Amino acid sequence: MSGDCRNGGDDGTLAQRVFEALAPGGFRSGERLAAELGVSRSAVWKAVERLRSLQAEIHAVPNRGYRLAQATVPLDARRVAAALSPQAAAMVHSLRVAWSLGSTNAQLLEAPPPPAGRASVLLAEHQSAGRGRRGRTWIAPLGGAICLSIGWSLRLLPPGIGALGLAIGVCVRRALMDCGVQAVGLKWPNDLVADDGKLGGILIELRAEAGGPAFAAIGIGLNVTLGARLRTAIAGTGTCAADLISLGLADVDRNRLAACVTERCLAGLQEFDAAGFQPFVAEWRAADTLCGREVTAHVGGESLVGIARGIDLSGALLLETAVGPRALIAGEVTVRAGS
């Protein structure tokens, strides 16, 4: 990779240093942490409380100290870059890992775009304003998720750009299969699911000029390990969640996982630039978790009930309703109870 590769954001904060000290797992006493970090035990306690406010699940036991509920590997730009193939690395203009920021997508949209055919890659350990579709909050535990955005320049806005999110879903699923995760399905239009639980989501935001070049910020969120407390919190929002640990992917190296997702998406972006959605249709249909099920589709202010009949070649959802077939290019879909 010949471009910029670095860790950035609010690096160097005490909370980050405590997180990195606890990341390998096992108990560390407050006294020992204070001595290693050159701070007071009170400062360590405050840093732990800060980490908890960022959705880190930390156990505290008298006479033993603190530990993360789930050991993790901190994200590191150099380790992600080193895990990329030479072909993928050559496509990366910049690769950065931030400790904490608002939104990886928003950050890329505010930055100058990379050259055509090259990508800006941004990861964050924590997002304070992570977003899903329609402005929903994306909740990601510190150390237990992948929050990744890829910035990609397009010479022209292709007519089938609406299917890009579906193509990226196929790419992320390919990456998970490369890492040994087989039981992942796709839910129209932008979710990765397992056992009807949401494993990840995709949010694509475009910045385009009329008749000119376009820039896509491709946001990808993946649940690696949620923990019981956060699962309960997510369930309270009405969403059933899944994570990679529960699917049997033990000892997840998030840097390798981030590299695998990045590599598959970069190759997919080249495919999409060359041939649109066509190369992805068959794989998307094979992984479709809605086909044949009774669903409710929310499109604007309208709710449509019908049987999902897959997608067409443009990526539109085919819905069989009581008044005839409909092809939906946008909307939200929920599975009807018992379907």
N, C-alpha and C positions, 0 to 999 in steps of 0.2 A: 504494500500500500504506500503510495507516494505522497498522499495528502496528510492533513492534520489528524493526529491520533493522540488524544489526551483525556485525562480525567479533569472535570471542571465543576462548575456550580459552587455550592457552599462548602467546598472541600476544606478540611482542616478544623472544622468545628469539633468541640469536645464530644458531642453526641455521636458524630461519625466515628471518632476514634474509639469510643466505648463500644459502639456497634461492631467495629472491626475486631476488637479484642474478644468480644463474646461470640463472634461468628463461628469459630470452629466447634463450638459446643462445650458442654461441661460447665461446672460452677467456677466462678472467679470471685474472690472476696472483694468487698468494697475497698478494704485496706490495700490489698495487692494492686487493684486497678489504680487506686489513687497514687501509689508509689511509682508504678510503671509510667503513668501519664503525667506525673509531676503536678498533681492538683490535690485539693482536699477531698475527704470522703463526702462532704456535703456537695461538692461540685459533681462528684460521680453520681450521687443520688439524684440530683437535678437532671443530669444527662440521661439517666435511666428513665425518669419521668417524661422527658422530652421524647425519647424513643417510643415509649408507650403511647404517647399522643400521636405518633406517626404510624400507629397500628402494629408496632412490634409487640409480640407476646413474650414477655420476660418473666421468668419465675424468680422470686426472692425467698430464700430460706435462711433463717437465723443460723449463724455459725458456719454457713456454707457459701453464701454470697448470691450472685446473680448468674442466670444462664438464659439463653434464648430457648424457647420451647422447641424450636427446630433449628439445628445447625444449618448454616448456609455458607455459600462462597460469595463474598462481596463482588459486585460488578467492577470490572477493570478494563479500560479501553485497550490496553496493550494485550491483555489476555484474549479479548474478543478478536482483535485484529490478527493475533497469532494463529487463531483457530480457523481463519478464512483460507480458502484455497487461493493460489496465485491469481486465478482468473477472477474470482470475486473481489479480491483485494485491489486488483487493478481498476475496478469499477467504483471504488470508494474514494470520494473526494475528501471527506472528513469523517472521523468517527470519535465521538465524545461521550463520556459517561459523567452525568451530573449527580451530585449527592441529593439535592432537593431543588425542585423548580415548580413552576405552576403547571405547565402542560408541555410535553415534548412536541406535540403538533404545533401549538401556538408559538413556541420558540423557533421552530423551523420556518414557519410562515412569516415571522418577523425578520428573518435573516436573508442575506442575499442568496439566490438559488445557486446550486452547483451547475457546472457546465452540462450540456446535453450529453446523455449517456453515462453520467457519473452521479453518485448518490452522496447525500449528507445523511449520516446515521447518528442518532441521538438516543441515548438510554438514560434513565433516571432511577435511582434507588427509591425516591419518593416523589410523588406529584401532589401538590396541594390543590390543584384544580384539574385533575384528570377527568376526561369527559368520555361519555359514550354517545350513542346517537341521540338526537333531539335534546341535547344539553344535559342528559342524565349524568350523574356523578359516577365515575369509575373508582371503586374502592379497591386499593391494592396494598397488601401488607408489606411493611418494610422487610426486605430480604426474602420475601416469599412470592415474588411476581416478576414478570418481565414487562416493563413499560418501555416500549421501543417505537421510535418514529423514523421513517425513511423519507427523505426529501428527494424528489425525482423531477427533473425537467423534461418537458415534452416540447418538441419543435412546434407541433400543432396539436390542438385539442381533438383527439380522434372522435368520430361519431359514436362509437360504442363505449365511451368513457364511463357510462353508468354501470357497466359490468366489471369495472376494475376491482371493486371491493370483493366480488365473488371470486375473481381470479386470484386475488391475494389470499382469500380463504383457502383455496386449493393449495397455494404455495406453503402456507403455514402448516396445513395438514401434512403435506409432503415432508416438511422439516420434522414434525413430530414423529412421523413414521420412521424417518432416518434415525431418530433417537430411541426407537423401540416402543413407541406408543401407537397401538393399532386401533383402539376402540374410540376413534374420534369421528364425529359426524359434523355436517354443515347444516346450519339452519338459516334459511333465507331471511334477511339479505346479508347479514354480516357477523353471524355468531359461529363459534366452534363449540360443540356440545359433546357431552359424554353422559349416557344414561339420563338424558333430558336435563342435566345440569349444565349451566353455562361455564365452559372452560376458558373461553377467551372471546374477544370481540375486536372488530376492525372499524376504524373511523377514518374516512378519506375526506380531506378538505382540499379544495382547489383554489388556486389563485391564477386567473387567466386574463389575457388581454384579447379584445375582439380581433379575430383573424390573425393572432400572433401566438407567441409561445405561451405555454402553460406550466404551472408548477403544482405538483401534488405532494401534500404532506400525508403520509400513509401511517396512521397510528395503529399499533398492535399491542393489545394487552393480553397476557396469559397468566392464569393462576398456577403457581408452582406448588405452594403449600399455604393453605389458608389458616389452619388452626381452628379449634372449636369455637372460640369466642367470636372470631370474625365471621365464621359460617352462620352463627346465630344472628349477628348483626345484618348480614346480607339477606338472610331469610326474612328478616323484619321488613325489608324493602319490597318483598313479594317476588324475589328472584331465588331460584334454586341454583346453587353454585357447585362446581366440580373443580378439582385440582389435579395436577400431574402426580403428586404423591399417592393419592387415592387410586390412581390408575396403575400403580405398580412401578412408577419410574423412581426408584430409590437413588439416593446420593446424586441428586441433580446438580450438575455444574452449570450454573446459569450463564456463565461466559460462553461455554461451548454451545448451549442451547440458543443463546442470542446470536452467535455466529452462524449456526445452522439455519435459523429463521431468516437472518439477513441474506445469506447466500441463496437460499431457495427463492426469496422474494426478488432479489436482483436478477436472477435468471428468468423468473416469471415476468418481470417488467420488460425484459428484452423480448420475450415471446409475445407479450401483449402489444408492444410497439410494432412488432412485425406482422402479427396476424390477428390482433384483437382477441376476443373471448373464445374463439373457435377451439384452440388447443386445450382449453380447460373444461369444456362443456361435459364431456363424458365422465371425467373424474368427479365433477361437481354432482352430476346426477347419481353417480354410484354412492356418494356419501350423503345424499339428501335425506334428512330426518323427518321432513314434513310430508313427502309424497304419499298419497293415499290416506292421509289423516284429516279429520274434520277440524277446521281452524276458523278463527275469527281474524280478519284482516282489518286494520285500522288505517284508512287512507284519508288524510285530511280530517274532515269532520264526519266522515262516513264509516260505518262498520259493516263489513260484509262477512257473511257466514257461508262456508262452502267446503268442498274437498280439494285439498292441494293436489295438483296434477303435475308437479315438477316445474321445470323452467324451460323457456324457449331458447333459441340460439342467441338472443340478445341479453339473456339473463333475467327476463321478466318472469314473475311468478304466475303460473297458470292456475286459476281458481275456478272450479266448477260450482256455480251457484244455482239456486232454484230458478233464477230468471235467465240463466245462460252463462256461457264462459266469460271470464274476465282475464286480462293480462295486466298485471300490476308491475309498474316499474319502480315504485317506492311504497313505503308503508311499514307498519309493524304487524307482526303475526303472532298470535298465541294459539296454542293447541287447546281444543275444547276438552273439558273433563271427560275421561273415559275413552278418549280416542287413541 
